[in-house]
Amino acid sequence: MLVNKICEHLSLRIENGELSNTDMVQIIEHIGAYLNIATVPNYAKQNNMSYNGVKKYRHVKKIFNVKFVIDNE
């Protein structure tokens, strides 16, 4: 699968010291823009919804021990 190849490529580059922490943060930000991720409270505020409404009716995924709404549709 393509995702496995991408993960392997990133792992190799990270382990070889070719990507810095700053580079990796930039990758996360880039992918986050495509996912249109937001924390549950921020998403609720931006979309005039309650916190519980967001948790119940939106795609919520825990990443880095923080719950995010993934709204890229």
N, C-alpha and C positions, 0 to 999 in steps of 0.2 A: 504494500500500500504506500501511497505517496507520503502520508503523514509519518510513517515509520522511517522513510528515507530522509525526510526533513529533520526529524528528531535525531537520527544517527549523525547527520551532517552537523547539526548544531553541537551535539555532544563532542564530536571530534574536534571542532573548532575551539570550543570552550576548554577542553582538556589540553589542547596544544597551546593554550594561552593566546589565541588569535582574537578572542573577543573579550573585551573588558566588561566590568560591571556596568559602565555607562552604555556600552553597546547593547548589552542584554536588556537593560531598562528601555532603551530605544525600541528594541524588538517587541517587548511587551506593550509599549505604548502604541506602536504601529498596529499590532494585532487587536488591541483593545478598541482602537478606532473602528475597525471593521466589525467587531462584535457589538459596538455601541453599548459598552458596559457602564453600569453606574451602581453605586451602593444602593441598597434598598431605601434608606432615608432620602438620598438625593433623587432617586427615581420618583419616589412618592411625591416629593416637593415639586419636581419639574413637571409632573403629569397630573397634579392636583388630585392625588389619590391618598388613601390612608396607608400606613405601613402594613397593616394586616391585609388590606386589599391587594397590595403589591405581592406580598408573600403568597397569597392564595391564588391569584389569577395571572401571575407572570412567571416566566422561566427564571428561577433563582438557582444559582450555582455557587457553592462555597469554593473560593480560590484564595490561597494564602491565608486561610482561617478567617476570611471576611466574606459575607454573603453579597453577591453581585447579581443584578438583573442583567440578563443577556437579551437584548432587544434589537436584533439585526434583521428582522423580517420586513 
